[in-house]
Amino acid sequence: MVKTFFKIVFVALLVIPVVGLVWGGAVSAANPDIHVLRVEGTIVPAVYNYINRGISQAEEEGAAVCIIELNTPGGLLDSTDKIVTRIMNADVPVVVYVSPKGAWAASAGTFITLSAHIAAMTPGTTIGAAHPVSGGGEEIPEEQMKKITEFSAKWIETIAMERGRNFSEARLAVTESKSFRDDEALECNLIDLRADSLESLISEINGREVTLASGEKVTIDTTGCGVASNEMNAVERFLQVISDPNIAYILLTLATVGLITEISNPGMIFPGVAGGASLILAFYSLGVLNAYYGGMLLILLAVGLFVAELFVTSHGALTAGGIAALVIGSLILFSHTYSSPAMEVSRGLIAGVTTAVACFLIFVIGAIIRGQRRRKATGAEGMIGELAVARTPLGPDGTVLAKGELWTAATEGEKVERGEEVIITKVEGLKLWVIKKLKKG
């Protein structure tokens, strides 16, 4: 029953994204005039795919404007670059709206906000802190960091200048990790307006003129326009969720546990299937997150050492080496990902996973050792205490069926009738000695 349940859950996890690809992501009205996209969470390839799809749909349907509601702690630079490029070359006016109250557009979110034709913020929101960091939190060589910071500063300057915004203040968001409240951002000319709600925003952008990449000047007209929410479909949401460093790390851990369980207990099937599926998803996540190959190889080495411990008597040396490789690999896994603090594995998660894996291995190895130490009864000795069935009356001699074979037998107690169960007490050559099995009740 339990295995069947897990199989159903596993199949559901595969089917739901496919169904979402077919049915998800449709706007809520036919040919709407205003398209609204909602981006929440880290900026990863799945978010770029969503924004690209949303802007393309707005262009195809001749929408008056495409609004992106943004709330992000940051993300990957390459995905941010693609999003900025798509917005700046859009054939429809694009508004980036940092929302709801309490939201932020940090790091990568700052670049995206400044790239919009119109940038807006809800009162109580924040923007800035766009200084690039190592995703793994490691110290970056000074010369290398200088180059990365200067490039990012020039990039944000270019974006701000293209949109007629304060490029010197925008540069400080990169070079000094400066952050701005919504009122400060408006005062510094980093955004165009503040709006309490989506309805207020739509009203305030009405009549504003923007210049598209083609040079065409467009006056936004939202009078009488319908609003359509173009949400992420199930596939995009699923890919965004697993494109989180912590989720990728958990998937890799589940793959490790599943495969070790299958190897130590061949034939269980589900742990092997679940472990294999988790490994595939983990490799996808690590790939899109630009994980450092050195970290991945160390984690795979750890898995290899854990498996070797199951077959080699090392008195814990292989396990200790595997745990060391796992910890070091985890710490440097995203050390070459220059983006934002959001793109790193939690130190607490690393400690928890390492402890859990160590405890799991101690349990598995302990079970194996106990099994090896258990006295194995084979041959004639292995039959003592086993059940047999009388094929003829035993009074005292006769025949019994034991382990699928007919044996000559003699009862040591009362007479046994044909078909009754007996317990083997002794084996002498090819003859069994038995006693009648007592009936319960």
Secondary structure as GFF3:
##gff-version 3
##sequence-region A 1 441
A	DSSP	alpha_helix	2	23	.	.	.	ID=ss1
A	DSSP	beta_strand	34	40	.	.	.	ID=ss2
A	DSSP	alpha_helix	45	60	.	.	.	ID=ss3
A	DSSP	beta_strand	65	71	.	.	.	ID=ss4
A	DSSP	alpha_helix	77	88	.	.	.	ID=ss5
A	DSSP	beta_strand	94	98	.	.	.	ID=ss6
A	DSSP	beta_strand	104	106	.	.	.	ID=ss7
A	DSSP	alpha_helix	108	115	.	.	.	ID=ss8
A	DSSP	beta_strand	118	121	.	.	.	ID=ss9
A	DSSP	beta_strand	126	128	.	.	.	ID=ss10
A	DSSP	beta_strand	133	134	.	.	.	ID=ss11
A	DSSP	alpha_helix	142	162	.	.	.	ID=ss12
A	DSSP	alpha_helix	167	175	.	.	.	ID=ss13
A	DSSP	beta_strand	179	181	.	.	.	ID=ss14
A	DSSP	alpha_helix	182	187	.	.	.	ID=ss15
A	DSSP	beta_strand	193	194	.	.	.	ID=ss16
A	DSSP	alpha_helix	198	205	.	.	.	ID=ss17
A	DSSP	beta_strand	209	211	.	.	.	ID=ss18
A	DSSP	beta_strand	217	219	.	.	.	ID=ss19
A	DSSP	beta_strand	227	229	.	.	.	ID=ss20
A	DSSP	alpha_helix	234	242	.	.	.	ID=ss21
A	DSSP	alpha_helix	245	264	.	.	.	ID=ss22
A	DSSP	alpha_helix	270	288	.	.	.	ID=ss23
A	DSSP	alpha_helix	293	309	.	.	.	ID=ss24
A	DSSP	alpha_helix	317	332	.	.	.	ID=ss25
A	DSSP	beta_strand	338	339	.	.	.	ID=ss26
A	DSSP	alpha_helix	347	373	.	.	.	ID=ss27
A	DSSP	three_ten_helix	381	383	.	.	.	ID=ss28
A	DSSP	beta_strand	387	390	.	.	.	ID=ss29
A	DSSP	beta_strand	397	402	.	.	.	ID=ss30
A	DSSP	beta_strand	405	411	.	.	.	ID=ss31
A	DSSP	beta_strand	421	428	.	.	.	ID=ss32
A	DSSP	beta_strand	431	436	.	.	.	ID=ss33
###
